[in-house]
Amino acid sequence: MTMLECEEAMTKAVEHAIHEFAAVRTGKASPTLVENMDVHVHSYGSHMKLKQLAMITTPDARLIRIEPFDSSTLQDIDRAIRESRLGLNGSIEGKVIRLPIPALSQERREQMVKMVKQLGEEARVRVRSARRSALEDLKACEKGSAITEDDLRRLEKDVQTMTDKKIAEIDQHVVSKEKEILTV
């Protein structure tokens, strides 16, 4: 059971990293840039994800078009975009928000790469934490005579192999995202 829990925790860490990478701006328009943004909707009295409130499309490589399902949420969505860490300003045209994506400067691209590397390191830390928990559980099982010492050594190697595989997967995603950011 410990091995399954460990693998699940490591997989979740990788998936979370991929999700975080999707929200990093690369200079071209992508709905994933804004779809998980939290929007406080006054008329509903709650926070909701943007993708629950509007249809998000990219008519071209430099523009995101946001069309709310309920036009009363237009101002709330616009405010959330302005207050986000993306540094984007949309323009309201009728019942639609147009969000132009400016080209990134080289300096800003380098900052984005640093942020991606930091997110990658956080994911690696989560994977290593899952490894540590699994190893502690295995040692407890061995002390409680649930597994033999030979089983413990074999399972420790399996956990390390799984850890190396997941960290390599994270590194691959970091390199891929870095290349995407630096491509002009």
N, C-alpha and C positions, 0 to 999 in steps of 0.2 A: 504494500500500500504506500509506503514511504516513497518508493521510486516513482509511482504514478503521480503523487502529489508534487514531488520535486519537478518532474517533467512538465506538469501543468503550470506550476508557478513560473518556470523558466520560459515556457511558451507565451504566457501572458505578458511577461516582461518584454519579450521581443515584439509582440503585437502592439503593446503600448508604445514602444519606441517608434514603430512604423507609423502609428497614428499621430504621434507628436511630430515626426518628420514631415508628414503630409501638410501640417499647418504652417510650416516654415516657407516663407515667401521665396520664390525663385526668379521673379522677374516676369513670369508669364501668368496669365489669368488661369485660375483653377477653382472650381467650386469648393474643394476641400479646404481652401484657404479660410473660408468664412463659415462653412456649414455647421461647425460645432461651437460657434460663438454663442455665449449666453446672452440672452436679451431679456431685460426686465420689462414685462408688458403691464403697463398701469391698468389698462381696462380688464385684464385677466387677473391681475394681482399676484402674478407669479413669474418665475424665471423659466424660460424655455430656450431650446436650441433653435438657431436660425432656420435650420432645415425643416423644423416642425411648423414654422411660421410662413415660409415663403418658398417659391420655386426659384432655384438658383441656376443660372445658365451662363455660358461664356460664348457670346456671339462672335468674338474674335480673340486673338492672343493677348490683347491688352485691356480687355474689358470684362467685368463681371456684372451681370444684370440680375437684380433681385426684385422679384415680383411677389409681394405679400398676398397670401390667400385672403386676408382681411385687411382692407385698406386703412382701418383705424390703427393698425400696428406700425404703419409707415414711419412715423416720427420716432417710435421706440427703437426700431431697427436702425434708423439713421444715427441716433444717439449712441447706441451700442457700438456701431462701427467706428464712430469718431473717438470713443473712449477706449477702444481696444489698443493692444500693443502693436498692431499692424502698421499704424501711421498712415492710414488711408482716409481720404475724404470723398464721400460719395455726393452725387447731386440727385435731387429728387426731380423727376420729370413726370408729372401726372401721378399715376399709381405705381411707378417703377423707380427704383434706385439704380443709378448707373455708377459703377465703381471702377474708375480708370486705374490701371496698374502701371505706375511709372517704371521706367527702366531703372535698374539698380546701378549705383556707382560701384567702382571696384572696392572702395573702402567698405561700403555697406555689404557687399558680397562676402568680404573677408570676415565681417562681424557675424554674418549668417552662418558661415562655415564654423566659426568658433562655437556658436550656439548649437549647431548640429553635433559637433564633437562632444560638447558638454552633455547633451541629451543622450548621446551614445554611451558616455561614461556612466551616467545615471542608470541606464538599462543594464550595463555590465555589472554594476554594483548590485542591482536587484537579482541578477542571475547568480552572482557569487553568494548572496545572502540565502537564496534558495538552496544552493549547494551546502552551505554551512548548516542550515537547518536539517537537511537530509542526513548529513554525516553525523550530527548530534543524535538524531533519531536512531540511526543504525547502530551507533555505539551503545545507546541505551538498550536496544534490542539484544545486543551481544552480551551486555552485563546481565540482562534478565534471562539469559540462556534461551532466547527465542531463535537466535541464529548462531552458527559456529564462528570461530575466528576466521576460518578460511572463507566462509560466506561473506563475512564483514569485509575482508580484503578485496574479494571479487566485486562486491557491490560498491565499495569505495571507488574502484577503478571505473565501474560503469557510470557512477555519478560524475566523476571527473571527465570522462569521455563526453557525456551529455553536456556538461558545462562548457567544454572546449568547443563543441559543435554550435551551441547557442551563441557563444561569444563571437565565433567566426561569422555567424549569420548576422549579428548586430554590426560587426565591423564591415561586412559587405554592404549593408544598407547605408552605413555612414559614408563609405567611399562613393557609393552610387549617388547619394543626395549631394555630397560635396561636388561631384562632377557636374550634376545638374545645376547647382547654384553658380558655379564658376563659368559655365557655358554662356557666352554672351549672345 
